[in-house]
Amino acid sequence: MADAILAVTEMDAPPLRLPVGGDAVAAIRASLQSRLAELERL
């Protein structure tokens, strides 16, 4: 994780969030899909 954080600090345009961990991307994706589904119901 330290290597990923250091790499991000050296980027010209770093991401706002840095998903770390084996399930981080899947958890973020599930959360966003849930929010999109909520918006579709409006």
mmJSON file of the N, C-alpha and C atoms, coordinates in Angstrom:
{"data_MODEL":{"atom_site":{
"group_PDB":["ATOM","ATOM","ATOM","ATOM","ATOM","ATOM","ATOM","ATOM","ATOM","ATOM","ATOM","ATOM","ATOM","ATOM","ATOM","ATOM","ATOM","ATOM","ATOM","ATOM","ATOM","ATOM","ATOM","ATOM","ATOM","ATOM","ATOM","ATOM","ATOM","ATOM","ATOM","ATOM","ATOM","ATOM","ATOM","ATOM","ATOM","ATOM","ATOM","ATOM","ATOM","ATOM","ATOM","ATOM","ATOM","ATOM","ATOM","ATOM","ATOM","ATOM","ATOM","ATOM","ATOM","ATOM","ATOM","ATOM","ATOM","ATOM","ATOM","ATOM","ATOM","ATOM","ATOM","ATOM","ATOM","ATOM","ATOM","ATOM","ATOM","ATOM","ATOM","ATOM","ATOM","ATOM","ATOM","ATOM","ATOM","ATOM","ATOM","ATOM","ATOM","ATOM","ATOM","ATOM","ATOM","ATOM","ATOM","ATOM","ATOM","ATOM","ATOM","ATOM","ATOM","ATOM","ATOM","ATOM","ATOM","ATOM","ATOM","ATOM","ATOM","ATOM","ATOM","ATOM","ATOM","ATOM","ATOM","ATOM","ATOM","ATOM","ATOM","ATOM","ATOM","ATOM","ATOM","ATOM","ATOM","ATOM","ATOM","ATOM","ATOM","ATOM","ATOM","ATOM","ATOM","ATOM"],
"id":[1,2,3,4,5,6,7,8,9,10,11,12,13,14,15,16,17,18,19,20,21,22,23,24,25,26,27,28,29,30,31,32,33,34,35,36,37,38,39,40,41,42,43,44,45,46,47,48,49,50,51,52,53,54,55,56,57,58,59,60,61,62,63,64,65,66,67,68,69,70,71,72,73,74,75,76,77,78,79,80,81,82,83,84,85,86,87,88,89,90,91,92,93,94,95,96,97,98,99,100,101,102,103,104,105,106,107,108,109,110,111,112,113,114,115,116,117,118,119,120,121,122,123,124,125,126],
"type_symbol":["N","C","C","N","C","C","N","C","C","N","C","C","N","C","C","N","C","C","N","C","C","N","C","C","N","C","C","N","C","C","N","C","C","N","C","C","N","C","C","N","C","C","N","C","C","N","C","C","N","C","C","N","C","C","N","C","C","N","C","C","N","C","C","N","C","C","N","C","C","N","C","C","N","C","C","N","C","C","N","C","C","N","C","C","N","C","C","N","C","C","N","C","C","N","C","C","N","C","C","N","C","C","N","C","C","N","C","C","N","C","C","N","C","C","N","C","C","N","C","C","N","C","C","N","C","C"],
"label_atom_id":["N","CA","C","N","CA","C","N","CA","C","N","CA","C","N","CA","C","N","CA","C","N","CA","C","N","CA","C","N","CA","C","N","CA","C","N","CA","C","N","CA","C","N","CA","C","N","CA","C","N","CA","C","N","CA","C","N","CA","C","N","CA","C","N","CA","C","N","CA","C","N","CA","C","N","CA","C","N","CA","C","N","CA","C","N","CA","C","N","CA","C","N","CA","C","N","CA","C","N","CA","C","N","CA","C","N","CA","C","N","CA","C","N","CA","C","N","CA","C","N","CA","C","N","CA","C","N","CA","C","N","CA","C","N","CA","C","N","CA","C","N","CA","C","N","CA","C"],
"label_alt_id":[null,null,null,null,null,null,null,null,null,null,null,null,null,null,null,null,null,null,null,null,null,null,null,null,null,null,null,null,null,null,null,null,null,null,null,null,null,null,null,null,null,null,null,null,null,null,null,null,null,null,null,null,null,null,null,null,null,null,null,null,null,null,null,null,null,null,null,null,null,null,null,null,null,null,null,null,null,null,null,null,null,null,null,null,null,null,null,null,null,null,null,null,null,null,null,null,null,null,null,null,null,null,null,null,null,null,null,null,null,null,null,null,null,null,null,null,null,null,null,null,null,null,null,null,null,null],
"label_comp_id":["MET","MET","MET","ALA","ALA","ALA","ASP","ASP","ASP","ALA","ALA","ALA","ILE","ILE","ILE","LEU","LEU","LEU","ALA","ALA","ALA","VAL","VAL","VAL","THR","THR","THR","GLU","GLU","GLU","MET","MET","MET","ASP","ASP","ASP","ALA","ALA","ALA","PRO","PRO","PRO","PRO","PRO","PRO","LEU","LEU","LEU","ARG","ARG","ARG","LEU","LEU","LEU","PRO","PRO","PRO","VAL","VAL","VAL","GLY","GLY","GLY","GLY","GLY","GLY","ASP","ASP","ASP","ALA","ALA","ALA","VAL","VAL","VAL","ALA","ALA","ALA","ALA","ALA","ALA","ILE","ILE","ILE","ARG","ARG","ARG","ALA","ALA","ALA","SER","SER","SER","LEU","LEU","LEU","GLN","GLN","GLN","SER","SER","SER","ARG","ARG","ARG","LEU","LEU","LEU","ALA","ALA","ALA","GLU","GLU","GLU","LEU","LEU","LEU","GLU","GLU","GLU","ARG","ARG","ARG","LEU","LEU","LEU"],
"label_asym_id":["A","A","A","A","A","A","A","A","A","A","A","A","A","A","A","A","A","A","A","A","A","A","A","A","A","A","A","A","A","A","A","A","A","A","A","A","A","A","A","A","A","A","A","A","A","A","A","A","A","A","A","A","A","A","A","A","A","A","A","A","A","A","A","A","A","A","A","A","A","A","A","A","A","A","A","A","A","A","A","A","A","A","A","A","A","A","A","A","A","A","A","A","A","A","A","A","A","A","A","A","A","A","A","A","A","A","A","A","A","A","A","A","A","A","A","A","A","A","A","A","A","A","A","A","A","A"],
"label_entity_id":["1","1","1","1","1","1","1","1","1","1","1","1","1","1","1","1","1","1","1","1","1","1","1","1","1","1","1","1","1","1","1","1","1","1","1","1","1","1","1","1","1","1","1","1","1","1","1","1","1","1","1","1","1","1","1","1","1","1","1","1","1","1","1","1","1","1","1","1","1","1","1","1","1","1","1","1","1","1","1","1","1","1","1","1","1","1","1","1","1","1","1","1","1","1","1","1","1","1","1","1","1","1","1","1","1","1","1","1","1","1","1","1","1","1","1","1","1","1","1","1","1","1","1","1","1","1"],
"label_seq_id":[1,1,1,2,2,2,3,3,3,4,4,4,5,5,5,6,6,6,7,7,7,8,8,8,9,9,9,10,10,10,11,11,11,12,12,12,13,13,13,14,14,14,15,15,15,16,16,16,17,17,17,18,18,18,19,19,19,20,20,20,21,21,21,22,22,22,23,23,23,24,24,24,25,25,25,26,26,26,27,27,27,28,28,28,29,29,29,30,30,30,31,31,31,32,32,32,33,33,33,34,34,34,35,35,35,36,36,36,37,37,37,38,38,38,39,39,39,40,40,40,41,41,41,42,42,42],
"pdbx_PDB_ins_code":[null,null,null,null,null,null,null,null,null,null,null,null,null,null,null,null,null,null,null,null,null,null,null,null,null,null,null,null,null,null,null,null,null,null,null,null,null,null,null,null,null,null,null,null,null,null,null,null,null,null,null,null,null,null,null,null,null,null,null,null,null,null,null,null,null,null,null,null,null,null,null,null,null,null,null,null,null,null,null,null,null,null,null,null,null,null,null,null,null,null,null,null,null,null,null,null,null,null,null,null,null,null,null,null,null,null,null,null,null,null,null,null,null,null,null,null,null,null,null,null,null,null,null,null,null,null],
"Cartn_x":[0.827,0.0,0.877,1.962,2.844,3.35,3.682,4.152,3.063,1.823,0.716,0.528,0.612,0.452,1.579,2.789,3.922,3.772,3.322,3.137,2.096,1.027,-0.026,0.497,1.339,1.854,2.734,3.244,4.111,3.362,2.064,1.271,0.97,0.9,0.513,-0.945,-1.798,-3.228,-3.669,-3.384,-3.729,-5.233,-5.676,-7.101,-7.541,-8.821,-9.342,-9.355,-9.526,-9.573,-8.633,-8.077,-7.171,-7.701,-8.399,-8.912,-7.764,-7.658,-6.614,-7.282,-6.714,-7.277,-7.922,-7.949,-8.454,-9.906,-10.715,-12.137,-12.592,-11.668,-12.019,-12.762,-12.269,-12.899,-14.301,-14.44,-15.759,-16.737,-16.273,-17.138,-17.549,-16.624,-16.939,-17.928,-17.688,-18.577,-19.993,-20.115,-21.432,-22.144,-21.408,-22.005,-22.506,-21.7,-22.103,-23.286,-23.296,-24.425,-25.71,-25.597,-26.761,-27.286,-26.39,-26.793,-27.441,-26.88,-27.465,-28.863,-29.041,-30.356,-31.349,-30.909,-31.777,-32.197,-31.275,-31.593,-32.59,-32.473,-33.377,-34.809,-34.968,-36.298,-36.992,-36.281,-36.882,-37.728],
"Cartn_y":[-1.175,0.0,1.247,1.217,2.376,2.739,1.735,2.002,2.684,2.251,2.861,4.311,4.583,5.96,6.846,6.348,7.136,7.406,6.41,6.591,7.67,7.688,8.686,10.092,10.218,11.547,12.126,11.275,11.744,12.011,11.755,11.964,13.441,13.842,15.212,15.471,14.494,14.625,13.384,13.355,12.167,11.999,10.763,10.524,11.065,11.364,11.838,10.726,9.495,8.35,7.265,6.524,5.437,4.147,3.335,2.079,1.119,0.682,-0.283,-1.496,-2.622,-3.862,-4.642,-5.929,-6.815,-6.613,-6.154,-6.003,-4.552,-3.623,-2.196,-1.776,-2.158,-1.745,-2.344,-3.603,-4.241,-3.561,-3.183,-2.513,-1.137,-0.406,0.915,0.78,-0.177,-0.4,-0.735,-1.605,-1.988,-0.784,0.038,1.23,2.195,2.409,3.33,2.785,1.486,0.894,1.023,0.886,1.054,2.484,3.434,4.839,5.139,4.581,4.785,4.181,3.012,2.374,3.246,3.845,4.748,5.944,6.496,7.631,7.237,6.038,5.57,5.437,5.2,5.041,6.386,7.488,8.817,9.261],
"Cartn_z":[0.0,0.0,0.0,0.698,0.75,-0.645,-1.451,-2.818,-3.642,-3.477,-4.218,-3.797,-2.518,-2.022,-2.54,-2.498,-3.011,-4.504,-5.261,-6.699,-6.979,-6.203,-6.399,-6.09,-5.09,-4.734,-5.827,-6.698,-7.786,-9.088,-9.124,-10.335,-10.542,-11.817,-12.143,-11.779,-12.012,-11.712,-10.923,-9.629,-8.842,-8.682,-8.507,-8.297,-6.938,-6.815,-5.535,-4.498,-4.944,-4.048,-4.546,-3.615,-3.963,-3.349,-4.148,-3.598,-3.319,-2.086,-1.716,-1.082,-1.322,-0.806,-1.929,-1.771,-2.81,-3.178,-2.241,-2.523,-2.624,-2.59,-2.579,-3.844,-4.994,-6.252,-6.359,-5.983,-6.037,-5.085,-3.905,-2.932,-3.426,-4.015,-4.557,-5.71,-6.592,-7.735,-7.263,-6.265,-5.739,-5.136,-4.425,-3.82,-4.889,-5.903,-6.97,-7.765,-8.018,-8.734,-7.927,-6.634,-5.766,-5.834,-5.842,-5.939,-7.283,-8.351,-9.677,-9.745,-9.158,-9.148,-8.385,-7.312,-6.537,-7.383,-8.129,-9.0,-10.08,-10.609,-11.651,-11.134,-9.844,-9.261,-9.036,-9.18,-8.955,-10.115],
"occupancy":[1.0,1.0,1.0,1.0,1.0,1.0,1.0,1.0,1.0,1.0,1.0,1.0,1.0,1.0,1.0,1.0,1.0,1.0,1.0,1.0,1.0,1.0,1.0,1.0,1.0,1.0,1.0,1.0,1.0,1.0,1.0,1.0,1.0,1.0,1.0,1.0,1.0,1.0,1.0,1.0,1.0,1.0,1.0,1.0,1.0,1.0,1.0,1.0,1.0,1.0,1.0,1.0,1.0,1.0,1.0,1.0,1.0,1.0,1.0,1.0,1.0,1.0,1.0,1.0,1.0,1.0,1.0,1.0,1.0,1.0,1.0,1.0,1.0,1.0,1.0,1.0,1.0,1.0,1.0,1.0,1.0,1.0,1.0,1.0,1.0,1.0,1.0,1.0,1.0,1.0,1.0,1.0,1.0,1.0,1.0,1.0,1.0,1.0,1.0,1.0,1.0,1.0,1.0,1.0,1.0,1.0,1.0,1.0,1.0,1.0,1.0,1.0,1.0,1.0,1.0,1.0,1.0,1.0,1.0,1.0,1.0,1.0,1.0,1.0,1.0,1.0],
"B_iso_or_equiv":[0.0,0.0,0.0,0.0,0.0,0.0,0.0,0.0,0.0,0.0,0.0,0.0,0.0,0.0,0.0,0.0,0.0,0.0,0.0,0.0,0.0,0.0,0.0,0.0,0.0,0.0,0.0,0.0,0.0,0.0,0.0,0.0,0.0,0.0,0.0,0.0,0.0,0.0,0.0,0.0,0.0,0.0,0.0,0.0,0.0,0.0,0.0,0.0,0.0,0.0,0.0,0.0,0.0,0.0,0.0,0.0,0.0,0.0,0.0,0.0,0.0,0.0,0.0,0.0,0.0,0.0,0.0,0.0,0.0,0.0,0.0,0.0,0.0,0.0,0.0,0.0,0.0,0.0,0.0,0.0,0.0,0.0,0.0,0.0,0.0,0.0,0.0,0.0,0.0,0.0,0.0,0.0,0.0,0.0,0.0,0.0,0.0,0.0,0.0,0.0,0.0,0.0,0.0,0.0,0.0,0.0,0.0,0.0,0.0,0.0,0.0,0.0,0.0,0.0,0.0,0.0,0.0,0.0,0.0,0.0,0.0,0.0,0.0,0.0,0.0,0.0],
"pdbx_formal_charge":[null,null,null,null,null,null,null,null,null,null,null,null,null,null,null,null,null,null,null,null,null,null,null,null,null,null,null,null,null,null,null,null,null,null,null,null,null,null,null,null,null,null,null,null,null,null,null,null,null,null,null,null,null,null,null,null,null,null,null,null,null,null,null,null,null,null,null,null,null,null,null,null,null,null,null,null,null,null,null,null,null,null,null,null,null,null,null,null,null,null,null,null,null,null,null,null,null,null,null,null,null,null,null,null,null,null,null,null,null,null,null,null,null,null,null,null,null,null,null,null,null,null,null,null,null,null],
"auth_seq_id":[1,1,1,2,2,2,3,3,3,4,4,4,5,5,5,6,6,6,7,7,7,8,8,8,9,9,9,10,10,10,11,11,11,12,12,12,13,13,13,14,14,14,15,15,15,16,16,16,17,17,17,18,18,18,19,19,19,20,20,20,21,21,21,22,22,22,23,23,23,24,24,24,25,25,25,26,26,26,27,27,27,28,28,28,29,29,29,30,30,30,31,31,31,32,32,32,33,33,33,34,34,34,35,35,35,36,36,36,37,37,37,38,38,38,39,39,39,40,40,40,41,41,41,42,42,42],
"auth_comp_id":["MET","MET","MET","ALA","ALA","ALA","ASP","ASP","ASP","ALA","ALA","ALA","ILE","ILE","ILE","LEU","LEU","LEU","ALA","ALA","ALA","VAL","VAL","VAL","THR","THR","THR","GLU","GLU","GLU","MET","MET","MET","ASP","ASP","ASP","ALA","ALA","ALA","PRO","PRO","PRO","PRO","PRO","PRO","LEU","LEU","LEU","ARG","ARG","ARG","LEU","LEU","LEU","PRO","PRO","PRO","VAL","VAL","VAL","GLY","GLY","GLY","GLY","GLY","GLY","ASP","ASP","ASP","ALA","ALA","ALA","VAL","VAL","VAL","ALA","ALA","ALA","ALA","ALA","ALA","ILE","ILE","ILE","ARG","ARG","ARG","ALA","ALA","ALA","SER","SER","SER","LEU","LEU","LEU","GLN","GLN","GLN","SER","SER","SER","ARG","ARG","ARG","LEU","LEU","LEU","ALA","ALA","ALA","GLU","GLU","GLU","LEU","LEU","LEU","GLU","GLU","GLU","ARG","ARG","ARG","LEU","LEU","LEU"],
"auth_asym_id":["A","A","A","A","A","A","A","A","A","A","A","A","A","A","A","A","A","A","A","A","A","A","A","A","A","A","A","A","A","A","A","A","A","A","A","A","A","A","A","A","A","A","A","A","A","A","A","A","A","A","A","A","A","A","A","A","A","A","A","A","A","A","A","A","A","A","A","A","A","A","A","A","A","A","A","A","A","A","A","A","A","A","A","A","A","A","A","A","A","A","A","A","A","A","A","A","A","A","A","A","A","A","A","A","A","A","A","A","A","A","A","A","A","A","A","A","A","A","A","A","A","A","A","A","A","A"],
"auth_atom_id":["N","CA","C","N","CA","C","N","CA","C","N","CA","C","N","CA","C","N","CA","C","N","CA","C","N","CA","C","N","CA","C","N","CA","C","N","CA","C","N","CA","C","N","CA","C","N","CA","C","N","CA","C","N","CA","C","N","CA","C","N","CA","C","N","CA","C","N","CA","C","N","CA","C","N","CA","C","N","CA","C","N","CA","C","N","CA","C","N","CA","C","N","CA","C","N","CA","C","N","CA","C","N","CA","C","N","CA","C","N","CA","C","N","CA","C","N","CA","C","N","CA","C","N","CA","C","N","CA","C","N","CA","C","N","CA","C","N","CA","C","N","CA","C","N","CA","C"],
"pdbx_PDB_model_num":[1,1,1,1,1,1,1,1,1,1,1,1,1,1,1,1,1,1,1,1,1,1,1,1,1,1,1,1,1,1,1,1,1,1,1,1,1,1,1,1,1,1,1,1,1,1,1,1,1,1,1,1,1,1,1,1,1,1,1,1,1,1,1,1,1,1,1,1,1,1,1,1,1,1,1,1,1,1,1,1,1,1,1,1,1,1,1,1,1,1,1,1,1,1,1,1,1,1,1,1,1,1,1,1,1,1,1,1,1,1,1,1,1,1,1,1,1,1,1,1,1,1,1,1,1,1]
}}}
